[in-house]
Structures are given as C-alpha cells and as structure tokens.
Amino acid sequence: MAYKCLECGEVVKTPSVKFVVKKCSCNSLEISKSYSGELIFSNDNYEFKKDKSDYVIKPIDKKIAKELIIENHYSHAWTSCRYALGLFYDDNIVGVAVYGFPVGRQVVKSISPILENGNVLELTRLWVAESEGKNTESFFLGKTFSWLKENDKDIWILISYSDPMVDHVGIIYQATNWLYQGNNVKKGKSWMYKINNQWYHPRTVISNWGSTKDAVIAEVDENFEKVVMPKKHRYLYVLNKRERKNILKSLKHPIVPYVKDNSTCNWD
C-alpha cells in the first residue's frame, strides 16, 4: 500500500519492517509500523494511493463478467466471450476484460492471409471502475496481454474496435501501443435501425426479424428509421513476437497514424 503526501505530492509506500520509518521529501508525512503491525502516521495530511502491485488479474466466471459488463460498460450489452479476466483489489472485482473470437467470417482473413481462426481474439469489452484512477485501464490491459501469452499460445494477434457513434477514437489502444488501421477498412455502408423507439444494430435486426430489408422491418414498425453507421476505428495488437515480422509483412491493410478525434476521419 502507499500514501500520497498532500504537501509535496510524493507517494510513500508503507514499510515492510516494523519500527522502520518512511518519510516524504518534505518530512511532513512519516509512516511506520508498531509492534503489532499497525500503521502509524505522523499526521492526517495524506491520501490513500493504491499500489499497482496490489492488483491481481485472473479468470472469472462468465456469468459474473456478464453481470458486471451489462451494469457498468457504456454499451450495457453482453457479447462474444472466450476469456473473461478480472482485475481484483482486496478480493473485489474492479475491472473486467472480455476476449472472444471475432464476429464475422471474414474478419480473420481481412487481417492477414497467414492467420487461422484460432490465431485471433477480439477484445470485445473493457471496463475498469472509476475508483481505480488514472492509468489503471492501460495497466490492466497490459496484464491481460501477459496472461494470454502464458495461457493460450495459439493466439498470435488481437483485434479491437473503437466506436465513433459514442465519440470514441481508441485512446486506450493508443496508450498501450496497438497498431491502427484507420476507420475505413470495412467497405460499403451499414445502418442502425430505430424500431418501436429503440435503436438496433443490423446484426440484432437480422437475429430478431430475419432481415434488414425495409419491407420486412416496416411490417414490425411502419414508422421505423435508419441512419448510416459511422465506420469503426480498427486496432491490432501482435502477441506472438516470433511471428510479428511475418504478420506485419502480410497485413491486408496498412498501418496508419493515430487520430485524436473523429473530425478528421474519412467515413466514405
């Protein structure tokens, strides 16, 4: 554990040995341990700061992951899941990362012809509680990479998307060094459908009513609406270092510079 001095801003970790005193630079905060192991502070001029080493990352039950994602993720929706990894602090789940096989038959080959379906996972959901503070998302994401490398050697590369419909550009992917392929990889247009005053993704429309044809949807709601969906930003992260060069050489779409907002994107 660690504590931040409110005078100088320095973070002081708690001593591991009894009676040893740890101080901040301005000496206004001193921390020690009593004979019984109780922490002793020189004053109240500090705030608790979580230490990244106190976090634990491990798989969690998919039912628990689903509940947390539906409750806390901005989409409030569940999705494809091969692995659900939890971020724990003091035995409490404060984050969830969900990896699943990509939805869509053409996704894997749209990355590289040398990849097979079992070589690719999609980061489908990521949530970290606001209580965990700045940089915890990127820390957690990095730890999930390590877990995947250790526990599933068949996964060579990860793919994920950032949704401009909620004004996302993928800042978390940029912070963790994913490769960016732009927002115009997918050709053609897709539509979102407003049916009975609720918006639906085209995949959901097909699942519910069998088609996205106007005539079919009009039978459900004659006043339905549809709008063109902005194309999502696409990111890749290579896990397999041994195959990295071969993957990068064989990419079907080029790597392009990051964007900082959606105003400069080409949606055609």
Secondary structure as GFF3:
##gff-version 3
##sequence-region A 1 268
A	DSSP	beta_strand	2	5	.	.	.	ID=ss1
A	DSSP	beta_strand	11	13	.	.	.	ID=ss2
A	DSSP	beta_strand	22	23	.	.	.	ID=ss3
A	DSSP	beta_strand	30	33	.	.	.	ID=ss4
A	DSSP	beta_strand	39	41	.	.	.	ID=ss5
A	DSSP	beta_strand	46	49	.	.	.	ID=ss6
A	DSSP	three_ten_helix	52	54	.	.	.	ID=ss7
A	DSSP	beta_strand	56	59	.	.	.	ID=ss8
A	DSSP	alpha_helix	62	72	.	.	.	ID=ss9
A	DSSP	beta_strand	83	89	.	.	.	ID=ss10
A	DSSP	beta_strand	92	100	.	.	.	ID=ss11
A	DSSP	alpha_helix	107	111	.	.	.	ID=ss12
A	DSSP	three_ten_helix	117	119	.	.	.	ID=ss13
A	DSSP	beta_strand	120	128	.	.	.	ID=ss14
A	DSSP	three_ten_helix	130	132	.	.	.	ID=ss15
A	DSSP	alpha_helix	136	151	.	.	.	ID=ss16
A	DSSP	beta_strand	157	162	.	.	.	ID=ss17
A	DSSP	three_ten_helix	164	166	.	.	.	ID=ss18
A	DSSP	alpha_helix	171	175	.	.	.	ID=ss19
A	DSSP	beta_strand	179	180	.	.	.	ID=ss20
A	DSSP	beta_strand	191	195	.	.	.	ID=ss21
A	DSSP	beta_strand	198	200	.	.	.	ID=ss22
A	DSSP	alpha_helix	202	209	.	.	.	ID=ss23
A	DSSP	alpha_helix	214	220	.	.	.	ID=ss24
A	DSSP	beta_strand	225	228	.	.	.	ID=ss25
A	DSSP	beta_strand	233	238	.	.	.	ID=ss26
A	DSSP	three_ten_helix	241	243	.	.	.	ID=ss27
A	DSSP	alpha_helix	244	249	.	.	.	ID=ss28
###
